[in-house]
Amino acid sequence: MIMGLQMNKNESEKLVLPPNRDVNRLRRRVGKLACTKSQVLTDAICDIIDLRGCALAVLLAGVPRLPPRVQKEAAAKIEDLLFFHPNRGRKVMSRLINAVKKSDISCRPHFIAAMADVVARSGKKWNFQEDLSEEAAWVLDSDADFMRKGKAVEIISYANRPDYLPKILKSMRNAFSRIENYANYHFTEACLFALKHLGGEGLLRLIINPNSPDANQQFRIQWREKDASNIRDVLAELQQWNEDLAQLVLKVVDLSEFNVHFTAMIHQGLKHTDKWVRQIATASVAKVGADAGFENLGKMLADPASEVRLMAVGSLGNYPADISGSLLIDIALKESESLDLRLNALYALFMQKNRAALEKLVLSPTLVISINAKGLASLLMPREKGLKNLLDSLDKIPGESFSDCFHYLMELALPEDLPELMKTHKTFSEGRRGNQFIDFLAAFLRNKAGPTLDKVISTLDLAEQSAIKVIQKGHLGELNT
């Protein structure tokens, strides 16, 4: 008899489910959210989510039956959860889709964003039998922030709905009004990927130049099997675009971590009639690698606009020295070119860390080129060697041009180099050159001021300390004594 009672007790214990597996208890707990006070509502929702097990699935199923204010708060918390833990959305995908369709419309931005995170970051394959593009398009038209609108664009792209391209283009155009905001930038980047997926490279080219005959021809060839009304709507929207928007799009492409996907836009920008569009496109050429074409930069060196040519030379510095180094040397030595262009070639060589080429250009008969080549080459040397290289060359520079080296000296010299600078000053103690070097010393004392410099000054002999005070008084006012 006692054994029988013990067996019944064990069997009844087995029937008791843990709280996160007891669906009926979870439903009751979700239902109680309807009358939970606002002050503790967030905590109550999070307590359910934290149970794990079946809790998220039951919460998603119950959300549409709750009051709108509770629905929205629950949707926001579910969005937060799936942003940080998208894998937890894999098993509740169908319930998440149901929540998007049946919940109050105020929940859509949150649930659409959560859906996009689950699909994009968890590796979950989308069930395309459930098309949420209409709900996602609603988010685009709503007052939701651009981060969530970007997630809505991703959903439309996943659903392969090119009929929503005009709406995406219009939303993207609106985002440019405050493109300096990260959310707007992120939204624009999401739009570009969706436009490429849904519209192809022909559409990308048209965004940069809607009036380009080549771009229009490519677009119509790629879209020859598309619905005619859809083509008409896309082209009508693109007529609202202009050179200013093309510049902004290319700037986003230039800054994007994934700019290699948008080489078609860069190539179209290189052929644009507006020089500022060509300039931004030229800046991006080298960043997308060999596919963009070293040859394209060579063509831009002959562009009629000086701004474009300057950018082309600067972009050559993004290529390895063995590819563009010789061309940059030729540009720097070409006396028929503008001085700005030749100096840009020096800076491009510096970007390559091409010290050998810069040292070769020290022999240029053009004094400004020679001096700046010397300075840039010195910056590529070990610091102490570079400083000595500059100081030793000062007396060899004719006239007053040696002051062009001063900003390189300021870059290389540290407070402890003051004695060496004072020694150099003695070689220019008289005349205009001496006064120029005193001006440099005054700037050096201002820029390097601090305990380290004070300590170095205290180690100088009295005559040198007095000279330092004279320099400081002349440029910094009376010292406190």
SULVEN-V209872 format. One record per residue. N is the residue number from 0. RES is the residue in one small letter. BURIAL is b if it has 16 or more other C-alpha atoms within 10 Angstrom, else e. D_LAST is the distance of its C-alpha to the last C-alpha in whole Angstrom. Layout:
BEGIN
N & RES & BURIAL & D_LAST
N & RES & BURIAL & D_LAST
END
This chain:
BEGIN
0 & m & e & 105
1 & i & e & 102
2 & m & e & 101
3 & g & e & 102
4 & l & e & 100
5 & q & e & 97
6 & m & e & 98
7 & n & e & 98
8 & k & e & 94
9 & n & e & 93
10 & e & e & 94
11 & s & e & 93
12 & e & e & 89
13 & k & e & 89
14 & l & e & 90
15 & v & e & 87
16 & l & e & 84
17 & p & e & 80
18 & p & b & 79
19 & n & b & 77
20 & r & b & 81
21 & d & e & 83
22 & v & b & 83
23 & n & e & 85
24 & r & e & 82
25 & l & b & 79
26 & r & e & 81
27 & r & e & 81
28 & r & b & 78
29 & v & b & 77
30 & g & b & 79
31 & k & e & 77
32 & l & b & 74
33 & a & b & 76
34 & c & e & 75
35 & t & e & 72
36 & k & e & 69
37 & s & e & 67
38 & q & e & 64
39 & v & e & 65
40 & l & b & 67
41 & t & b & 65
42 & d & e & 65
43 & a & b & 68
44 & i & b & 69
45 & c & e & 66
46 & d & e & 68
47 & i & b & 71
48 & i & b & 70
49 & d & e & 68
50 & l & e & 72
51 & r & e & 72
52 & g & e & 76
53 & c & b & 78
54 & a & b & 75
55 & l & b & 74
56 & a & b & 77
57 & v & b & 79
58 & l & b & 76
59 & l & b & 76
60 & a & b & 80
61 & g & b & 79
62 & v & b & 76
63 & p & b & 79
64 & r & e & 80
65 & l & b & 77
66 & p & e & 76
67 & p & b & 74
68 & r & e & 70
69 & v & b & 71
70 & q & b & 72
71 & k & b & 69
72 & e & b & 67
73 & a & b & 69
74 & a & b & 69
75 & a & b & 65
76 & k & b & 65
77 & i & b & 68
78 & e & b & 65
79 & d & e & 62
80 & l & b & 65
81 & l & b & 66
82 & f & b & 63
83 & f & e & 62
84 & h & e & 65
85 & p & b & 67
86 & n & b & 70
87 & r & b & 71
88 & g & b & 72
89 & r & b & 75
90 & k & e & 77
91 & v & b & 77
92 & m & b & 77
93 & s & b & 80
94 & r & b & 79
95 & l & b & 76
96 & i & b & 78
97 & n & e & 80
98 & a & b & 77
99 & v & b & 76
100 & k & b & 79
101 & k & e & 80
102 & s & b & 77
103 & d & b & 75
104 & i & b & 74
105 & s & b & 70
106 & c & b & 70
107 & r & b & 71
108 & p & b & 67
109 & h & b & 67
110 & f & b & 70
111 & i & b & 70
112 & a & b & 66
113 & a & b & 68
114 & m & b & 71
115 & a & b & 69
116 & d & b & 66
117 & v & b & 70
118 & v & b & 71
119 & a & b & 68
120 & r & e & 66
121 & s & b & 69
122 & g & e & 72
123 & k & b & 74
124 & k & e & 77
125 & w & b & 78
126 & n & e & 81
127 & f & e & 82
128 & q & e & 85
129 & e & e & 82
130 & d & b & 80
131 & l & b & 77
132 & s & b & 76
133 & e & e & 78
134 & e & b & 75
135 & a & b & 72
136 & a & b & 73
137 & w & b & 73
138 & v & b & 69
139 & l & b & 68
140 & d & e & 69
141 & s & e & 68
142 & d & e & 64
143 & a & e & 64
144 & d & e & 60
145 & f & b & 60
146 & m & b & 60
147 & r & b & 63
148 & k & b & 65
149 & g & b & 64
150 & k & b & 66
151 & a & b & 68
152 & v & b & 68
153 & e & b & 69
154 & i & b & 72
155 & i & b & 73
156 & s & b & 73
157 & y & b & 74
158 & a & b & 77
159 & n & b & 78
160 & r & b & 78
161 & p & b & 78
162 & d & b & 79
163 & y & b & 76
164 & l & b & 74
165 & p & b & 73
166 & k & b & 72
167 & i & b & 69
168 & l & b & 68
169 & k & b & 68
170 & s & b & 66
171 & m & b & 64
172 & r & b & 63
173 & n & e & 62
174 & a & b & 60
175 & f & b & 58
176 & s & e & 57
177 & r & e & 54
178 & i & b & 54
179 & e & e & 50
180 & n & e & 51
181 & y & e & 52
182 & a & b & 55
183 & n & b & 56
184 & y & b & 56
185 & h & b & 57
186 & f & b & 60
187 & t & b & 60
188 & e & b & 61
189 & a & b & 63
190 & c & b & 65
191 & l & b & 65
192 & f & b & 67
193 & a & b & 69
194 & l & b & 70
195 & k & b & 70
196 & h & b & 73
197 & l & b & 75
198 & g & b & 75
199 & g & b & 74
200 & e & b & 72
201 & g & b & 74
202 & l & b & 73
203 & l & b & 69
204 & r & b & 70
205 & l & b & 71
206 & i & b & 68
207 & i & b & 66
208 & n & b & 68
209 & p & b & 71
210 & n & e & 72
211 & s & b & 73
212 & p & e & 76
213 & d & e & 76
214 & a & b & 74
215 & n & b & 77
216 & q & e & 79
217 & q & b & 78
218 & f & b & 78
219 & r & e & 81
220 & i & e & 83
221 & q & e & 81
222 & w & b & 82
223 & r & e & 85
224 & e & e & 87
225 & k & e & 85
226 & d & e & 86
227 & a & e & 86
228 & s & e & 84
229 & n & b & 81
230 & i & b & 81
231 & r & e & 81
232 & d & e & 78
233 & v & b & 76
234 & l & b & 76
235 & a & e & 76
236 & e & b & 72
237 & l & b & 71
238 & q & e & 72
239 & q & e & 69
240 & w & b & 66
241 & n & e & 64
242 & e & b & 62
243 & d & e & 59
244 & l & b & 61
245 & a & b & 61
246 & q & b & 58
247 & l & b & 57
248 & v & b & 60
249 & l & b & 59
250 & k & b & 55
251 & v & b & 56
252 & v & b & 58
253 & d & b & 55
254 & l & e & 53
255 & s & e & 56
256 & e & e & 56
257 & f & e & 60
258 & n & b & 60
259 & v & b & 63
260 & h & e & 65
261 & f & b & 65
262 & t & b & 65
263 & a & b & 68
264 & m & b & 65
265 & i & b & 63
266 & h & b & 66
267 & q & b & 67
268 & g & b & 63
269 & l & b & 63
270 & k & b & 66
271 & h & b & 65
272 & t & e & 65
273 & d & b & 62
274 & k & b & 59
275 & w & b & 57
276 & v & b & 59
277 & r & b & 60
278 & q & b & 56
279 & i & b & 56
280 & a & b & 59
281 & t & b & 58
282 & a & b & 54
283 & s & b & 57
284 & v & b & 59
285 & a & b & 57
286 & k & b & 57
287 & v & b & 60
288 & g & e & 61
289 & a & e & 64
290 & d & e & 66
291 & a & b & 64
292 & g & e & 65
293 & f & b & 63
294 & e & e & 65
295 & n & e & 64
296 & l & b & 61
297 & g & b & 62
298 & k & e & 64
299 & m & b & 61
300 & l & b & 60
301 & a & e & 62
302 & d & b & 61
303 & p & e & 61
304 & a & e & 58
305 & s & b & 55
306 & e & e & 53
307 & v & b & 56
308 & r & b & 56
309 & l & b & 52
310 & m & b & 53
311 & a & b & 56
312 & v & b & 53
313 & g & b & 51
314 & s & b & 54
315 & l & b & 55
316 & g & b & 52
317 & n & b & 53
318 & y & b & 56
319 & p & e & 56
320 & a & b & 55
321 & d & e & 59
322 & i & e & 60
323 & s & b & 58
324 & g & b & 56
325 & s & e & 58
326 & l & e & 58
327 & l & b & 54
328 & i & b & 54
329 & d & e & 57
330 & i & b & 55
331 & a & b & 52
332 & l & b & 54
333 & k & e & 56
334 & e & e & 55
335 & s & e & 57
336 & e & e & 55
337 & s & e & 52
338 & l & e & 49
339 & d & e & 48
340 & l & b & 51
341 & r & b & 50
342 & l & b & 46
343 & n & b & 48
344 & a & b & 50
345 & l & b & 47
346 & y & b & 45
347 & a & b & 49
348 & l & b & 49
349 & f & b & 46
350 & m & b & 47
351 & q & b & 50
352 & k & b & 47
353 & n & b & 50
354 & r & b & 47
355 & a & e & 50
356 & a & b & 51
357 & l & b & 48
358 & e & b & 47
359 & k & e & 51
360 & l & b & 49
361 & v & b & 47
362 & l & e & 49
363 & s & b & 50
364 & p & e & 50
365 & t & e & 48
366 & l & e & 45
367 & v & b & 43
368 & i & b & 46
369 & s & b & 45
370 & i & b & 41
371 & n & b & 41
372 & a & b & 44
373 & k & b & 42
374 & g & b & 39
375 & l & b & 41
376 & a & b & 43
377 & s & b & 39
378 & l & b & 38
379 & l & b & 42
380 & m & e & 41
381 & p & e & 39
382 & r & e & 36
383 & e & e & 35
384 & k & e & 38
385 & g & b & 37
386 & l & b & 34
387 & k & e & 35
388 & n & b & 38
389 & l & b & 36
390 & l & b & 33
391 & d & e & 36
392 & s & e & 38
393 & l & b & 35
394 & d & e & 37
395 & k & e & 40
396 & i & e & 39
397 & p & e & 40
398 & g & e & 39
399 & e & e & 36
400 & s & e & 37
401 & f & b & 35
402 & s & b & 33
403 & d & e & 35
404 & c & b & 34
405 & f & b & 31
406 & h & e & 31
407 & y & b & 33
408 & l & b & 31
409 & m & b & 28
410 & e & e & 31
411 & l & b & 31
412 & a & b & 28
413 & l & b & 26
414 & p & b & 23
415 & e & e & 24
416 & d & e & 26
417 & l & b & 22
418 & p & e & 24
419 & e & e & 27
420 & l & b & 25
421 & m & b & 23
422 & k & e & 27
423 & t & b & 29
424 & h & b & 26
425 & k & e & 27
426 & t & e & 31
427 & f & b & 30
428 & s & e & 27
429 & e & e & 29
430 & g & e & 31
431 & r & e & 31
432 & r & b & 31
433 & g & b & 28
434 & n & e & 26
435 & q & b & 28
436 & f & b & 26
437 & i & b & 23
438 & d & b & 23
439 & f & b & 25
440 & l & b & 22
441 & a & b & 19
442 & a & b & 22
443 & f & b & 22
444 & l & b & 18
445 & r & e & 18
446 & n & e & 22
447 & k & b & 21
448 & a & e & 17
449 & g & e & 17
450 & p & e & 18
451 & t & e & 20
452 & l & b & 18
453 & d & e & 15
454 & k & e & 17
455 & v & e & 19
456 & i & b & 16
457 & s & e & 15
458 & t & e & 19
459 & l & e & 19
460 & d & e & 19
461 & l & e & 16
462 & a & e & 18
463 & e & b & 18
464 & q & e & 14
465 & s & e & 13
466 & a & e & 16
467 & i & b & 15
468 & k & b & 11
469 & v & b & 14
470 & i & b & 16
471 & q & b & 13
472 & k & e & 12
473 & g & e & 16
474 & h & b & 17
475 & l & e & 14
476 & g & e & 12
477 & e & e & 9
478 & l & e & 6
479 & n & e & 4
480 & t & e & 0
END
